[in-house]
Amino acid sequence: MLVLELIAAHCADPHDHALVTDFRDDFFAVLRAAKVDEQSIERRFNDAFSTVRSLGLCRTDSPIQQVQIAKQWWELLHNELRRRGRRR
């Protein structure tokens, strides 16, 4: 969920793209603040990002540098994050 939340934070509308390096850095910062070790952070990011992509929740360019939330999921995802109070 954190990966999706970070991608969504970088995408203000359904046509926006997020740079992988940007939300990856944010992911690392959040887990470092929680005192998670670096190797574990890398593994968690790779697992989470792979899951998000395999579920079809986002689209990536090739080579993977930018990510876009799949348009059919953009509104639902943002509504859910707002409902949870995670995105203001």
Secondary structure, DSSP 8 states (H G I E B T S, - for coil): -HHHHHHHHT-SSTT--EEHHHHHHHHHHHHHHTT--HHHHHHHHHHHHHHHHHTTSEEE-SSS-EEEE-HHHHHHHHHHHHHHT---
